[in-house]
């Protein structure tokens, strides 16, 4: 989920005229983080910044995220934006000199469910970075490929903003649902999970699906929507 603050950092530099959304940057093998989409590119491949944002948000591409973090000015710059906008617990730890001790504990980034939900709400309300930047971020956050947990409990015709995160002992998701009765937002982050299996039945994934279903039925009681059976056969 730290990729949402990274995106805010990029958008802020675009707002200031320090970057251009569709400017082209060059990939180098030294940038590779893992074997995701961007990490599989050939050396010297040219990619527009906007496409990097797209794969970072939709596929949660890690190599694109590290690259964009650097283009945003690094963790110090992103963290300064977070602090200035009232997010005191959300921080980028990766490759950030004053955050190495936190990185050992929390990994790439750290946040709280409340702050991440508030950040998504700020984007939805058009108040993050600028109205135009928020509009672009709204669109980017509505296209997640990883739609098999919380999003699987929400009808496909309802527009949803979301970002997912997962490591062995933690599963997390922040979701803003533009329901017929009005928007609602929720965020759940598990911690120190004993169930570290990467399967549909992982306890963290189960509670994400249950929370999403509870919220939908509470805020939209007249929908009476039931998830389509066997959808896990067609899920990533």
C-alpha positions in Angstrom: 0.0 0.0 0.0 3.0 2.3 0.3 2.7 2.7 -3.5 -0.2 5.1 -3.0 2.1 7.6 -1.2 4.8 7.0 -3.9 2.1 8.0 -6.5 1.3 11.1 -4.5 5.0 12.1 -4.5 5.2 11.7 -8.3 2.0 13.7 -8.8 3.3 16.5 -6.6 6.5 16.8 -8.7 4.3 16.9 -11.9 2.2 19.6 -10.3 5.4 21.6 -9.6 6.5 21.2 -13.2 9.5 19.1 -12.2 8.3 16.0 -14.1 6.0 15.5 -17.1 3.4 12.7 -16.9 4.0 11.3 -20.3 7.8 11.9 -20.5 9.8 8.9 -21.4 12.4 7.3 -19.1 15.0 4.6 -19.8 15.0 1.2 -18.0 18.4 -0.2 -16.9 19.0 -3.8 -15.7 20.4 -2.3 -12.4 16.9 -1.1 -11.5 15.5 -4.6 -11.4 13.8 -5.4 -8.0 12.1 -8.7 -9.0 10.7 -10.7 -11.9 7.5 -8.6 -12.3 6.4 -6.9 -15.5 8.9 -4.0 -15.4 11.7 -6.2 -14.1 11.3 -8.3 -17.2 12.0 -5.5 -19.6 15.2 -5.4 -21.7 17.9 -3.0 -20.8 17.5 0.4 -22.5 13.7 0.0 -22.9 12.0 3.4 -22.9 8.8 3.7 -20.8 6.5 6.7 -20.2 6.2 7.7 -16.5 2.4 7.3 -16.8 2.7 3.7 -17.8 5.0 3.0 -14.8 2.3 4.5 -12.6 -0.3 2.2 -14.2 1.7 -1.0 -13.6 2.6 0.1 -10.1 -1.0 0.5 -9.1 -2.8 -2.2 -11.2 -0.2 -5.0 -10.9 1.6 -3.7 -7.8 4.8 -3.9 -9.8 7.8 -3.6 -7.5 10.5 -2.6 -9.9 8.2 0.2 -11.3 7.6 1.3 -7.7 11.3 1.6 -6.8 11.9 3.5 -10.0 9.0 5.9 -9.3 10.1 6.4 -5.7 13.4 7.6 -7.1 11.8 9.8 -9.7 9.6 11.3 -6.9 12.7 12.5 -5.1 13.1 9.5 -2.8 11.6 8.6 0.6 12.7 11.9 2.2 10.7 13.9 -0.3 7.6 11.6 -0.2 7.7 11.6 3.6 7.8 15.4 3.7 4.7 15.5 1.6 3.0 13.0 3.9 3.9 15.0 7.0 2.8 18.3 5.5 -0.6 16.8 4.6 -1.3 15.4 8.1 -0.1 11.8 7.7 2.2 11.4 10.7 2.4 7.5 10.8 2.7 6.7 7.1 6.3 6.6 5.8 8.5 5.3 3.1 11.3 3.3 4.7 13.0 1.8 1.6 16.3 3.5 0.6 15.6 6.3 3.0 18.7 7.1 5.1 16.8 8.1 8.3 14.4 5.2 8.1 16.6 2.1 8.1 15.8 1.1 11.7 12.1 1.2 10.8 12.8 -0.7 7.6 14.2 -3.6 9.6 10.9 -3.8 11.5 8.2 -2.8 9.0 9.8 -3.3 5.6 9.4 -1.0 2.6 6.9 1.2 4.2 4.7 1.6 7.2 1.2 3.1 7.8 -1.9 2.6 9.9 -5.4 1.5 8.7 -6.8 4.9 9.6 -4.2 6.9 7.8 -4.4 4.8 4.7 -8.2 5.1 4.6 -7.9 8.8 5.1 -5.4 9.1 2.2 -7.7 7.2 -0.1 -10.7 9.4 1.0 -8.5 12.6 0.3 -7.8 11.4 -3.2 -11.5 10.5 -3.8 -12.5 14.0 -2.6 -10.1 15.7 -5.0 -8.0 17.1 -2.3 -4.7 15.2 -2.7 -1.9 17.2 -4.5 -4.5 19.0 -6.7 -7.9 18.4 -8.1 -6.5 17.3 -11.5 -3.9 15.0 -9.8 -6.6 13.5 -7.6 -8.7 12.8 -10.7 -5.8 10.9 -12.3 -5.2 9.0 -9.1 -8.9 8.1 -8.8 -8.7 6.6 -12.3 -5.5 4.7 -11.6 -6.7 3.2 -8.3 -9.9 1.9 -10.0 -8.2 -0.7 -12.2 -6.6 -3.2 -9.8 -5.7 -6.6 -11.3 -5.7 -8.1 -7.7 -9.5 -8.2 -7.3 -9.9 -11.6 -5.7 -10.2 -10.6 -2.0 -12.1 -7.6 -0.9 -13.2 -6.6 -4.4 -14.6 -10.1 -5.0 -17.4 -9.2 -2.5 -18.5 -6.1 -4.4 -20.5 -6.1 -7.6 -18.4 -5.5 -10.7 -20.6 -2.6 -11.8 -19.8 -0.5 -8.7 -16.7 1.7 -9.1 -14.1 0.9 -6.4 -10.7 2.5 -5.6 -8.3 0.0 -4.0 -4.7 -1.0 -3.2 -3.6 -4.4 -1.9 -0.5 -5.4 -0.1 0.8 -8.8 1.0 3.9 -10.3 2.6 4.2 -13.7 4.3 2.9 -12.5 7.7 0.6 -9.7 6.7 -2.2 -9.2 4.3 -3.7 -5.7 3.7 -6.2 -3.8 1.6 -7.6 -0.3 1.5 -10.9 0.1 -0.4 -13.2 3.0 -1.2 -16.5 1.9 -2.6 -18.7 4.4 -4.6 -21.9 2.6 -3.6 -25.4 3.6 -4.8 -26.1 5.1 -1.3 -22.8 7.0 -1.2 -19.1 6.3 -0.8 -17.6 4.3 2.1 -14.0 3.4 2.9 -12.3 0.7 4.9 -8.8 -0.6 5.5 -7.6 -3.8 7.2 -4.0 -4.8 7.9 -3.1 -8.1 9.5 0.0 -8.5 11.6 2.3 -11.3 12.6 0.1 -13.9 10.8 0.8 -17.5 11.7 -0.8 -18.6 8.4 1.8 -17.8 5.8 0.3 -19.8 3.0 -0.1 -18.1 -0.4 -3.5 -19.6 -1.0 -7.1 -18.5 -1.4 -7.8 -20.0 2.1 -5.2 -17.9 3.9 -6.7 -16.5 7.1 -5.7 -13.0 6.1 -7.5 -13.2 2.8 -10.5 -14.7 4.4 -11.0 -11.9 6.9 -10.5 -9.3 4.1 -13.3 -10.9 2.1 -15.5 -11.1 5.3 -15.0 -7.5 6.2 -15.7 -6.4 2.6 -19.0 -8.4 2.6 -20.0 -7.0 6.0 -19.4 -3.4 4.8 -21.4 -3.9 1.6 -24.3 -5.5 3.4 -24.3 -2.7 6.1 -24.0 0.3 3.8 -26.1 -1.2 0.9 -28.7 -3.5 2.5 -31.1 -3.3 -0.4 -28.6 -4.7 -3.0 -28.9 -8.3 -1.8 -25.9 -9.1 -3.9 -24.2 -12.5 -3.6 -20.7 -13.2 -5.1 -20.8 -15.3 -8.2 -19.9 -19.0 -7.4 -16.6 -20.4 -8.7 -15.0 -17.0 -9.4 -11.8 -18.2 -7.7 -11.2 -20.3 -10.9 -10.8 -17.1 -12.8 -8.8 -15.1 -10.2 -5.1 -14.3 -10.2 
